[in-house]
Amino acid sequence: MNNTFVKKFQSQRNRLISRLIGNRPRTHARIPIVVAAILFMANACVARDYLVDSQQAFDELKGATFEPGDVIQFQHGQRFEGMFAPSGSGSIDAPIRIEAIGSGPRPRIDAGGKHRAGVLLKNVDHWEVSGLEITNTDGSPDDQGDLFGVYVLLEGVDRVFRHIYLDDCHIHDINGLVAGKRRGGIHVHVTKCRAASVDDLRITNNRIVRIGGVGIGNDSSCARVAWSRRDRGAENLWTNVYVADNFIDRTGRNCIIARVSKDAVYERNVAANSSRYDTGHSIFCFNTDGIRIQHNEAYGNVGDESMDRGGFDADYNCINTYIQYNYSHDNMWFCGIMKRRNRNVVIRYNISQNERKGLYFYGFERERLAEDIHIYNNTHFTRKGLHVQVFPENRTPLNTRFENNVFYFEDEATWGKNASGINTTFQNNLYFNINPYPADESPVLANPLFENPGRAGTNVDLTKMKSLLGYRLQRGSPGINQARLLNVRSKELRDFFGKPVNPNSANLGAVQ
């Protein structure tokens, strides 16, 4: 910290104490109380604003220790080389903030592929970071190590880290043309701990493009989900995790990996052109309980590989997973469902358009631990020229109920080699240009009469989704009022556009 400022502050503090003491009789009974209070306030932190408007200022502050309420202001139009790795934590009432001021281009931190991250927050909390542009590459396509844009590392400290907000940053060109799950755009990791966790993590409104690794990710070495009654219980799951309104494009591996959380919400994110240099579903959860993955758009996850090329994925070690109200298009398939320790997966009210190879990609054939998977009221549309399988790559569905879905193919589609599944049932689904699932007790074989399908487009407005109104059913559609909502808590039901669903007059598909 600036020594001149400290000396000036101490001098002003001493003069203030002397002046207050001098104005009172020495025998006054309240003097000790007054002096104690002034000493406490004087020695407490005085929140301060710091201006970073030059490389010199950046170098002076990049490793400084800050206090609650401090604000570090990066000047618009300036470029800084290196890594900003401050110390010190804020407080509940006074977080430490990094923000941008002025006009012109965003303040840019260029770590040059020489540093672990553009911004590194290690073992601190009550921080808010916003308004920055960050790059971290030497400009070559080579693997430059485990690099990040923003990296929050909580290492070797067993406590709850609270209030970490990462908002409105433009992070691009991280590393070379590489994959990897432990590097990328914005990552938060807990490691070398036995009882550490995170509460109140928000990653919002960021633009993350051309990333070597994963766009947004989190993980912990000491968190686990309580999978069965014999387990000793969930441990150190993160709480109040909110990841929303981020645009992520051209990642080496996945766009978003959601881990180790309880009741997290991931919504209104765009996951585009994921996994350029290795396979991986665009958005997936792992080791979570109660996650909501909703109102997201995922597209462009394509490649010749035979696995992990979908828009969404309910992965291992998860319970109570909800994948709902999403728009998936132009991937190899819509959604992965892993079959190793996966319980109560609900996939509902999603719209899938023009997936290239299939719809539902189940996990490895040898695995049999997934249970209670419910897939209902989804709309699937595939244009001419795409000859897809509902269950691609010869995968076998397991312990799943398919109800009230619409399967519409402009060219004839097939089910897949192992479509008969294991303990898998179909009921009350609509089929067009595909033979009905043999065991469906009440199939609807007809054109659903969408208003204007197949034209929803890309990078849609995720707050309103108006471009997907073409998937409404026309008057006279055979899907109107035909849904049978069984074993569903109808009070909480809403369709793709947020309209309440009346269980007594519900439509097939995602739109009421």
VOVO-941446 format. One record per residue (C-alpha): residue number from 1; residue in one letter; x, y, z. Coordinates in nm, 4 decimals. Example, Ala and Ser with C-alpha at 12.3 -4.5 7.8 and 13.67 -1.06 7.14 Angstrom:
<sites>
seq|type|x|y|z
1|A|1.2300|-0.4500|0.7800
2|S|1.3670|-0.1060|0.7140
</sites>
This chain:
<sites>
seq|type|x|y|z
1|M|0.0000|0.0000|0.0000
2|N|0.1199|0.3601|-0.0613
3|N|0.3439|0.4622|0.2341
4|T|0.2751|0.8321|0.1829
5|F|-0.0972|0.7700|0.2175
6|V|-0.0478|0.5617|0.5347
7|K|0.1675|0.8293|0.7032
8|K|-0.0779|1.1036|0.6083
9|F|-0.3691|0.8991|0.7418
10|Q|-0.1908|0.8277|1.0740
11|S|-0.1083|1.1966|1.1161
12|Q|-0.4705|1.2981|1.0565
13|R|-0.5875|1.0292|1.2982
14|N|-0.3545|1.1507|1.5748
15|R|-0.4616|1.5131|1.5287
16|L|-0.8270|1.4086|1.5463
17|I|-0.7740|1.2168|1.8718
18|S|-0.5764|1.5045|2.0289
19|R|-0.8414|1.7571|1.9305
20|L|-1.1236|1.5480|2.0761
21|I|-0.9392|1.4795|2.4015
22|G|-0.8356|1.8416|2.4333
23|N|-1.1940|1.9614|2.4185
24|R|-1.2984|1.7636|2.7281
25|P|-1.1983|1.7808|3.0989
26|R|-0.9572|1.5030|3.1893
27|T|-1.1791|1.3951|3.4759
28|H|-1.4836|1.3441|3.2515
29|A|-1.6079|0.9885|3.2990
30|R|-1.6803|0.9390|2.9287
31|I|-1.3288|1.0184|2.8049
32|P|-1.2061|0.6541|2.8081
33|I|-1.5126|0.5470|2.6103
34|V|-1.4696|0.8268|2.3563
35|V|-1.0984|0.7594|2.3180
36|A|-1.1597|0.3858|2.2739
37|A|-1.4237|0.4471|2.0100
38|I|-1.2053|0.6921|1.8180
39|L|-0.9068|0.4608|1.8354
40|F|-1.1206|0.1754|1.7011
41|M|-1.2562|0.3821|1.4137
42|A|-0.9216|0.5412|1.3375
43|N|-0.7434|0.2103|1.3175
44|A|-1.0225|0.0509|1.1165
45|C|-0.9984|0.0569|0.7403
46|V|-1.1015|0.3691|0.5568
47|A|-1.2369|0.2556|0.2201
48|R|-1.0452|0.4074|-0.0643
49|D|-1.0661|0.4450|-0.4418
50|Y|-0.7613|0.3478|-0.6479
51|L|-0.7158|0.4590|-1.0070
52|V|-0.5334|0.2288|-1.2470
53|D|-0.4614|0.4490|-1.5474
54|S|-0.1080|0.3471|-1.6454
55|Q|0.1224|0.0476|-1.6509
56|Q|0.3065|0.1956|-1.3540
57|A|-0.0132|0.2158|-1.1500
58|F|-0.1006|-0.1397|-1.2510
59|D|0.2404|-0.2680|-1.1425
60|E|0.2176|-0.0876|-0.8081
61|L|-0.1253|-0.2311|-0.7266
62|K|-0.1264|-0.5732|-0.8920
63|G|-0.0150|-0.7522|-0.5750
64|A|-0.1443|-0.5064|-0.3155
65|T|-0.3587|-0.5912|-0.0143
66|F|-0.6958|-0.4189|-0.0167
67|E|-0.9504|-0.3545|0.2555
68|P|-1.3311|-0.3754|0.2773
69|G|-1.5033|-0.1126|0.0670
70|D|-1.2018|-0.0368|-0.1533
71|V|-1.2712|0.0297|-0.5204
72|I|-1.0066|-0.0335|-0.7873
73|Q|-1.0974|0.1673|-1.0957
74|F|-0.9430|0.0728|-1.4290
75|Q|-0.9379|0.3534|-1.6831
76|H|-1.1146|0.2952|-2.0143
77|G|-0.8857|0.3079|-2.3157
78|Q|-0.5809|0.1756|-2.1277
79|R|-0.3941|-0.1520|-2.1784
80|F|-0.2008|-0.3285|-1.9039
81|E|0.0452|-0.6168|-1.9264
82|G|0.0715|-0.8811|-1.6559
83|M|-0.1537|-1.0421|-1.3956
84|F|-0.3642|-0.8564|-1.1414
85|A|-0.3459|-1.0720|-0.8260
86|P|-0.4617|-0.8690|-0.5258
87|S|-0.4944|-0.9832|-0.1651
88|G|-0.7351|-0.8994|0.1137
89|S|-1.1053|-0.9654|0.1555
90|G|-1.4059|-0.7411|0.1724
91|S|-1.6935|-0.7796|0.4143
92|I|-2.0668|-0.8435|0.4021
93|D|-2.1465|-0.4734|0.3957
94|A|-1.8376|-0.3578|0.2080
95|P|-1.7125|-0.5790|-0.0755
96|I|-1.3982|-0.4858|-0.2650
97|R|-1.4791|-0.3866|-0.6216
98|I|-1.2894|-0.3803|-0.9488
99|E|-1.4650|-0.1662|-1.2069
100|A|-1.4052|0.0339|-1.5241
101|I|-1.4409|0.4117|-1.5455
102|G|-1.4317|0.6685|-1.8212
103|S|-1.5194|0.6303|-2.1874
104|G|-1.3736|0.4511|-2.4861
105|P|-1.2636|0.0878|-2.5173
106|R|-1.2684|-0.1336|-2.2099
107|P|-0.9556|-0.1372|-1.9955
108|R|-0.7593|-0.4390|-2.1140
109|I|-0.5376|-0.6744|-1.9170
110|D|-0.3082|-0.8757|-2.1416
111|A|-0.1375|-1.1586|-1.9539
112|G|0.0474|-1.2627|-2.2698
113|G|0.0442|-1.6355|-2.2024
114|K|0.3101|-1.5739|-1.9364
115|H|0.0843|-1.5669|-1.6301
116|R|-0.1739|-1.8014|-1.4877
117|A|-0.4567|-1.5511|-1.5366
118|G|-0.5362|-1.1938|-1.6220
119|V|-0.7078|-1.1605|-1.2832
120|L|-0.6243|-1.4040|-1.0014
121|L|-0.8225|-1.3989|-0.6777
122|K|-0.6577|-1.6385|-0.4323
123|N|-0.8072|-1.7191|-0.0917
124|V|-1.0165|-1.4030|-0.0801
125|D|-1.3881|-1.3336|-0.0778
126|H|-1.6383|-1.0486|-0.0890
127|W|-1.4993|-0.9368|-0.4235
128|E|-1.6792|-0.7983|-0.7285
129|V|-1.5067|-0.7781|-1.0676
130|S|-1.6671|-0.6069|-1.3673
131|G|-1.6026|-0.4113|-1.6839
132|L|-1.2651|-0.5541|-1.7909
133|E|-1.1289|-0.6965|-2.1137
134|I|-0.8851|-0.9831|-2.0553
135|T|-0.6614|-1.1888|-2.2847
136|N|-0.3972|-1.4480|-2.2018
137|T|-0.2058|-1.5916|-2.4967
138|D|0.1320|-1.5553|-2.6613
139|G|-0.0441|-1.5522|-2.9972
140|S|0.0645|-1.8993|-3.1054
141|P|-0.1627|-2.2035|-3.1482
142|D|0.0549|-2.3993|-2.9022
143|D|-0.0397|-2.5270|-2.5576
144|Q|0.0868|-2.2605|-2.3154
145|G|-0.0133|-2.4321|-1.9903
146|D|-0.3165|-2.4109|-1.7627
147|L|-0.4127|-2.0517|-1.8340
148|F|-0.7255|-1.8565|-1.7430
149|G|-0.8895|-1.5237|-1.8010
150|V|-1.0252|-1.4878|-1.4460
151|Y|-0.9209|-1.7515|-1.1938
152|V|-1.0564|-1.7764|-0.8395
153|L|-0.8352|-2.0201|-0.6474
154|L|-0.9363|-2.1167|-0.2942
155|E|-0.6562|-2.3372|-0.1708
156|G|-0.5699|-2.4955|0.1624
157|V|-0.8168|-2.2957|0.3738
158|D|-1.1143|-2.4719|0.5329
159|R|-1.3931|-2.2169|0.5493
160|V|-1.6858|-2.0839|0.3473
161|F|-1.5835|-1.8242|0.0896
162|R|-1.8680|-1.5826|0.0214
163|H|-1.9812|-1.3237|-0.2293
164|I|-1.7710|-1.3579|-0.5420
165|Y|-1.9288|-1.1677|-0.8333
166|L|-1.7765|-1.1778|-1.1822
167|D|-1.9800|-0.9606|-1.4169
168|D|-1.9651|-0.7932|-1.7583
169|C|-1.6136|-0.8906|-1.8608
170|H|-1.4960|-0.9557|-2.2166
171|I|-1.2572|-1.2501|-2.2012
172|H|-1.1049|-1.3712|-2.5256
173|D|-0.8029|-1.5418|-2.6784
174|I|-0.6969|-1.7544|-2.3839
175|N|-0.4125|-2.0004|-2.4602
176|G|-0.3673|-2.1621|-2.8016
177|L|-0.5820|-2.3994|-3.0043
178|V|-0.6121|-2.6466|-2.7172
179|A|-0.8675|-2.8278|-2.5029
180|G|-0.8511|-2.9296|-2.1345
181|K|-1.1058|-2.9008|-1.8528
182|R|-0.8857|-2.7276|-1.5913
183|R|-0.8233|-2.4073|-1.7822
184|G|-1.0170|-2.1528|-1.9806
185|G|-1.2204|-1.8357|-1.9410
186|I|-1.3652|-1.7995|-1.5880
187|H|-1.2955|-2.0760|-1.3358
188|V|-1.3481|-2.1090|-0.9607
189|H|-1.1633|-2.3952|-0.7887
190|V|-1.1435|-2.5187|-0.4297
191|T|-0.8451|-2.7458|-0.3731
192|K|-0.6267|-2.8985|-0.0994
193|C|-0.9096|-2.8624|0.1528
194|R|-1.1208|-3.0866|0.3718
195|A|-1.4125|-2.8588|0.4542
196|A|-1.4186|-2.5564|0.2249
197|S|-1.7097|-2.4340|0.0149
198|V|-1.8440|-2.1305|-0.1677
199|D|-2.1628|-1.9348|-0.1039
200|D|-2.3050|-1.6590|-0.3249
201|L|-2.1129|-1.7029|-0.6490
202|R|-2.2441|-1.5035|-0.9457
203|I|-2.0982|-1.5217|-1.2968
204|T|-2.3098|-1.2976|-1.5179
205|N|-2.3166|-1.0946|-1.8398
206|N|-1.9718|-1.1988|-1.9616
207|R|-1.8582|-1.2454|-2.3209
208|I|-1.6107|-1.5347|-2.3443
209|V|-1.4756|-1.6293|-2.6888
210|R|-1.1822|-1.8151|-2.8446
211|I|-1.0914|-2.0057|-2.5311
212|G|-0.8350|-2.2842|-2.4959
213|G|-1.0207|-2.5029|-2.2469
214|V|-1.3628|-2.4528|-2.0861
215|G|-1.5513|-2.1244|-2.0986
216|I|-1.6939|-2.1268|-1.7436
217|G|-1.6165|-2.3956|-1.4866
218|N|-1.6005|-2.4680|-1.1163
219|D|-1.4874|-2.7599|-0.9023
220|S|-1.3864|-2.8679|-0.5539
221|S|-1.1635|-3.1402|-0.4163
222|C|-1.3734|-3.1760|-0.0997
223|A|-1.7388|-3.1540|-0.2131
224|R|-1.9684|-3.4471|-0.2790
225|V|-2.3347|-3.5325|-0.3294
226|A|-2.5119|-3.7749|-0.0961
227|W|-2.5955|-4.0431|-0.3479
228|S|-2.7625|-4.3130|-0.1372
229|R|-2.8987|-4.3659|0.2111
230|R|-2.5759|-4.5382|0.3064
231|D|-2.3777|-4.2235|0.2304
232|R|-2.2802|-4.0093|0.5249
233|G|-2.4456|-3.7105|0.3611
234|A|-2.3623|-3.4314|0.1224
235|E|-2.0401|-3.2499|0.1981
236|N|-1.9337|-2.8948|0.1228
237|L|-2.1651|-2.8365|-0.1726
238|W|-2.1651|-2.4766|-0.2915
239|T|-2.4780|-2.2706|-0.2366
240|N|-2.6394|-1.9736|-0.4096
241|V|-2.4538|-2.0313|-0.7358
242|Y|-2.5963|-1.8260|-1.0228
243|V|-2.4530|-1.8309|-1.3760
244|A|-2.6574|-1.6281|-1.6230
245|D|-2.6605|-1.4138|-1.9367
246|N|-2.3134|-1.5148|-2.0555
247|F|-2.2187|-1.5503|-2.4227
248|I|-1.9581|-1.8226|-2.4807
249|D|-1.8246|-1.9085|-2.8255
250|R|-1.5473|-2.1241|-2.9748
251|T|-1.4105|-2.3121|-2.6779
252|G|-1.1500|-2.5870|-2.6925
253|R|-1.3617|-2.8051|-2.4641
254|N|-1.7049|-2.7474|-2.3070
255|C|-1.8655|-2.4064|-2.2880
256|I|-1.9955|-2.4538|-1.9310
257|I|-1.9281|-2.7189|-1.6664
258|A|-2.1430|-2.6938|-1.3534
259|R|-2.0141|-2.8882|-1.0536
260|V|-2.0393|-2.9347|-0.6744
261|S|-2.3476|-2.7224|-0.6038
262|K|-2.6856|-2.7384|-0.4317
263|D|-2.9819|-2.5787|-0.6125
264|A|-2.7666|-2.3823|-0.8567
265|V|-2.9278|-2.1932|-1.1455
266|Y|-2.7698|-2.1685|-1.4910
267|E|-2.9906|-1.9652|-1.7222
268|R|-3.0007|-1.7463|-2.0335
269|N|-2.6500|-1.8426|-2.1420
270|V|-2.5492|-1.8886|-2.5059
271|A|-2.3152|-2.1848|-2.5602
272|A|-2.1898|-2.1637|-2.9183
273|N|-1.9473|-2.3797|-3.1169
274|S|-1.8269|-2.5759|-2.8177
275|S|-1.5445|-2.8286|-2.8002
276|R|-1.3374|-2.7411|-3.1047
277|Y|-1.0310|-2.9447|-2.9995
278|D|-1.1815|-3.2289|-2.7963
279|T|-1.5273|-3.3726|-2.7407
280|G|-1.7587|-3.2409|-2.4725
281|H|-2.1234|-3.1476|-2.4350
282|S|-2.1799|-2.7725|-2.4481
283|I|-2.3350|-2.7421|-2.0993
284|F|-2.3237|-3.0232|-1.8455
285|C|-2.3561|-3.0807|-1.4722
286|F|-2.1491|-3.3129|-1.2552
287|N|-2.1746|-3.3835|-0.8814
288|T|-2.4739|-3.1524|-0.8294
289|D|-2.8029|-3.1643|-0.6417
290|G|-3.1083|-2.9717|-0.7576
291|I|-2.9504|-2.7823|-1.0466
292|R|-3.1704|-2.5864|-1.2892
293|I|-3.0293|-2.5552|-1.6414
294|Q|-3.2874|-2.3401|-1.8160
295|H|-3.3587|-2.0790|-2.0853
296|N|-3.0194|-2.1375|-2.2509
297|E|-2.9295|-2.1649|-2.6189
298|A|-2.6722|-2.4219|-2.7329
299|Y|-2.5602|-2.4681|-3.0917
300|G|-2.2721|-2.5627|-3.3198
301|N|-2.1314|-2.8562|-3.1220
302|V|-2.0388|-3.0733|-3.4194
303|G|-1.7649|-3.3162|-3.5165
304|D|-1.6981|-3.6642|-3.6473
305|E|-1.6455|-3.8203|-3.3041
306|S|-1.8939|-4.0738|-3.1672
307|M|-1.9446|-3.9225|-2.8222
308|D|-2.0162|-3.6038|-2.6248
309|R|-2.1357|-3.3696|-2.8976
310|G|-2.4706|-3.2447|-2.7672
311|G|-2.6089|-2.9159|-2.6449
312|F|-2.6788|-3.0382|-2.2906
313|D|-2.5863|-3.3273|-2.0639
314|A|-2.6997|-3.4673|-1.7290
315|D|-2.3717|-3.6223|-1.6238
316|Y|-2.2526|-3.8475|-1.3409
317|N|-2.3109|-3.8167|-0.9671
318|C|-2.6111|-3.5862|-0.9972
319|I|-2.9536|-3.5946|-0.8363
320|N|-3.2625|-3.3812|-0.8969
321|T|-3.1416|-3.2356|-1.2270
322|Y|-3.3762|-3.0121|-1.4286
323|I|-3.2940|-2.9369|-1.7925
324|Q|-3.5848|-2.7200|-1.9019
325|Y|-3.6971|-2.4366|-2.1337
326|N|-3.3783|-2.4546|-2.3419
327|Y|-3.3272|-2.4076|-2.7155
328|S|-3.0831|-2.6557|-2.8701
329|H|-3.0053|-2.6552|-3.2410
330|D|-2.7487|-2.7622|-3.4973
331|N|-2.5515|-2.9863|-3.2612
332|M|-2.4838|-3.3546|-3.3201
333|W|-2.7659|-3.4272|-3.0732
334|F|-2.9821|-3.2511|-2.8186
335|C|-2.9023|-3.4025|-2.4796
336|G|-2.6733|-3.6543|-2.3164
337|I|-2.7881|-3.8671|-2.0227
338|M|-2.5147|-4.0522|-1.8400
339|K|-2.5973|-4.3848|-1.6765
340|R|-2.3539|-4.3927|-1.3855
341|R|-2.5003|-4.2665|-1.0534
342|N|-2.7634|-4.0333|-1.1915
343|R|-3.1033|-4.0012|-1.0214
344|N|-3.4219|-3.8022|-1.0836
345|V|-3.3375|-3.6326|-1.4122
346|V|-3.6180|-3.4179|-1.5550
347|I|-3.5899|-3.2993|-1.9165
348|R|-3.8963|-3.0950|-2.0080
349|Y|-4.0324|-2.8136|-2.2243
350|N|-3.7232|-2.7824|-2.4427
351|I|-3.7145|-2.7146|-2.8170
352|S|-3.4599|-2.9016|-3.0280
353|Q|-3.4141|-2.7993|-3.3914
354|N|-3.2060|-2.9579|-3.6662
355|E|-2.9697|-3.1724|-3.4621
356|R|-2.7458|-3.3496|-3.7130
357|K|-2.7226|-3.7040|-3.5816
358|G|-2.9820|-3.7675|-3.3112
359|L|-3.1683|-3.6557|-3.0019
360|Y|-3.0852|-3.8444|-2.6797
361|F|-2.7348|-3.9786|-2.6234
362|Y|-2.7144|-4.2233|-2.3313
363|G|-2.3972|-4.3147|-2.1444
364|F|-2.1694|-4.6143|-2.1731
365|E|-2.3408|-4.9484|-2.2332
366|R|-2.1804|-5.1185|-1.9337
367|E|-2.3236|-4.8650|-1.6866
368|R|-2.6615|-4.9255|-1.5206
369|L|-2.6916|-4.6901|-1.2222
370|A|-2.9069|-4.4117|-1.3696
371|E|-3.2622|-4.4143|-1.2384
372|D|-3.5893|-4.2219|-1.2529
373|I|-3.5386|-4.0250|-1.5741
374|H|-3.8477|-3.8374|-1.6931
375|I|-3.8524|-3.6766|-2.0385
376|Y|-4.1749|-3.4984|-2.1232
377|N|-4.3292|-3.2194|-2.3320
378|N|-4.0267|-3.1540|-2.5506
379|T|-4.0516|-3.0501|-2.9156
380|H|-3.8108|-3.1984|-3.1719
381|F|-3.7959|-3.0710|-3.5304
382|T|-3.5513|-3.1916|-3.7963
383|R|-3.5339|-3.0465|-4.1484
384|K|-3.4959|-3.2282|-4.4765
385|G|-3.1559|-3.3748|-4.5475
386|L|-3.0881|-3.4858|-4.1902
387|H|-3.1356|-3.8583|-4.1350
388|V|-3.1198|-3.8922|-3.7592
389|Q|-3.1642|-4.1566|-3.4930
390|V|-3.3528|-4.0750|-3.1764
391|F|-3.0896|-4.2719|-2.9816
392|P|-2.7639|-4.2213|-3.1772
393|E|-2.4408|-4.4200|-3.1666
394|N|-2.6252|-4.7429|-3.0738
395|R|-2.6729|-4.6273|-2.7160
396|T|-2.9383|-4.7893|-2.4948
397|P|-3.1934|-4.5832|-2.3000
398|L|-3.2274|-4.6831|-1.9352
399|N|-3.4973|-4.6348|-1.6682
400|T|-3.6680|-4.3552|-1.8612
401|R|-4.0257|-4.2403|-1.9222
402|F|-4.0982|-4.0481|-2.2449
403|E|-4.4339|-3.8685|-2.2352
404|N|-4.6116|-3.5961|-2.4361
405|N|-4.3153|-3.5247|-2.6641
406|V|-4.3385|-3.4260|-3.0304
407|F|-4.1022|-3.6004|-3.2742
408|Y|-4.1230|-3.4274|-3.6142
409|F|-3.8885|-3.5202|-3.8985
410|E|-3.9173|-3.3794|-4.2501
411|D|-3.7220|-3.6834|-4.3748
412|E|-3.7784|-4.0276|-4.2325
413|A|-3.5936|-4.0977|-3.9080
414|T|-3.5150|-4.4141|-3.7121
415|W|-3.4894|-4.5049|-3.3471
416|G|-3.1432|-4.6608|-3.3292
417|K|-3.0061|-5.0098|-3.2865
418|N|-3.0770|-5.0482|-2.9131
419|A|-3.3897|-4.8345|-2.8909
420|S|-3.5913|-5.0961|-2.7039
421|G|-3.3996|-4.9893|-2.3975
422|I|-3.3983|-5.1181|-2.0421
423|N|-3.7041|-5.0339|-1.8329
424|T|-3.7904|-4.7559|-2.0781
425|T|-4.1507|-4.6575|-2.1534
426|F|-4.3207|-4.4296|-2.4045
427|Q|-4.6694|-4.2887|-2.3620
428|N|-4.8759|-4.0340|-2.5490
429|N|-4.6077|-3.8976|-2.7817
430|L|-4.6663|-3.7545|-3.1301
431|Y|-4.4717|-3.9018|-3.4230
432|F|-4.4289|-3.7668|-3.7761
433|N|-4.2079|-3.9410|-4.0333
434|I|-4.0939|-4.2019|-3.7850
435|N|-4.2607|-4.5243|-3.6846
436|P|-4.4125|-4.4967|-3.3383
437|Y|-4.2139|-4.6407|-3.0541
438|P|-4.3387|-5.0007|-3.0407
439|A|-4.4301|-4.9899|-2.6737
440|D|-4.6126|-4.6538|-2.6815
441|E|-4.9606|-4.7334|-2.5502
442|S|-5.1258|-4.4211|-2.6920
443|P|-4.9272|-4.2781|-2.9840
444|V|-5.0444|-3.9844|-3.1934
445|L|-4.9504|-4.0415|-3.5588
446|A|-4.9975|-3.7121|-3.7403
447|N|-4.8478|-3.3843|-3.8531
448|P|-4.8499|-3.1597|-3.5424
449|L|-4.9259|-2.8540|-3.7588
450|F|-4.6686|-2.6132|-3.6196
451|E|-4.7267|-2.2514|-3.7172
452|N|-4.3819|-2.1881|-3.8714
453|P|-4.1197|-2.4435|-3.7639
454|G|-3.7497|-2.4578|-3.8383
455|R|-3.6892|-2.0831|-3.8541
456|A|-3.5989|-1.9934|-3.4981
457|G|-3.2507|-1.8745|-3.5898
458|T|-2.9359|-1.8238|-3.3850
459|N|-2.8480|-1.6048|-3.0848
460|V|-3.2116|-1.5496|-3.0024
461|D|-3.3462|-1.3153|-2.7369
462|L|-3.3379|-1.5493|-2.4381
463|T|-3.5607|-1.3250|-2.2286
464|K|-3.8591|-1.3559|-2.4652
465|M|-3.7743|-1.6333|-2.7155
466|K|-4.0173|-1.4792|-2.9672
467|S|-3.8331|-1.6290|-3.2628
468|L|-3.9500|-1.9720|-3.1454
469|L|-4.3196|-1.8893|-3.1598
470|G|-4.3266|-2.0868|-3.4849
471|Y|-4.3497|-2.3988|-3.2687
472|R|-4.6969|-2.3093|-3.1468
473|L|-4.9635|-2.5521|-3.2644
474|Q|-5.2136|-2.4284|-3.5205
475|R|-5.5833|-2.4499|-3.4553
476|G|-5.6926|-2.8025|-3.5354
477|S|-5.3583|-2.9585|-3.4448
478|P|-5.3863|-3.3172|-3.3204
479|G|-5.1549|-3.2218|-3.0343
480|I|-5.3878|-2.9682|-2.8715
481|N|-5.5260|-3.0731|-2.5318
482|Q|-5.3779|-3.4215|-2.5734
483|A|-5.1100|-3.4240|-2.3022
484|R|-5.1463|-3.6520|-2.0045
485|L|-4.9476|-3.5134|-1.7166
486|L|-4.8893|-3.8082|-1.4884
487|N|-4.6884|-3.7974|-1.1667
488|V|-4.6104|-3.4291|-1.2201
489|R|-4.6686|-3.1483|-0.9699
490|S|-4.8885|-2.9369|-1.1945
491|K|-4.8858|-2.6212|-0.9802
492|E|-4.5294|-2.5415|-1.0811
493|L|-4.5666|-2.6265|-1.4507
494|R|-4.4988|-2.3656|-1.7171
495|D|-4.4408|-2.4104|-2.0868
496|F|-4.1416|-2.2998|-2.2935
497|F|-4.2589|-1.9375|-2.2921
498|G|-4.3473|-1.9269|-1.9230
499|K|-4.7205|-1.9738|-1.9671
500|P|-4.8858|-2.1720|-1.6851
501|V|-4.9885|-2.5219|-1.7903
502|N|-5.3370|-2.6451|-1.7087
503|P|-5.2996|-3.0216|-1.6614
504|N|-5.6570|-3.0735|-1.7787
505|S|-5.6019|-2.9028|-2.1163
506|A|-5.2317|-2.9318|-2.1887
507|N|-5.0797|-2.9667|-2.5356
508|L|-4.8225|-3.2102|-2.6577
509|G|-4.4775|-3.0588|-2.6999
510|A|-4.3119|-2.7583|-2.5397
511|V|-4.5634|-2.4843|-2.6252
512|Q|-4.9126|-2.4461|-2.4818
</sites>
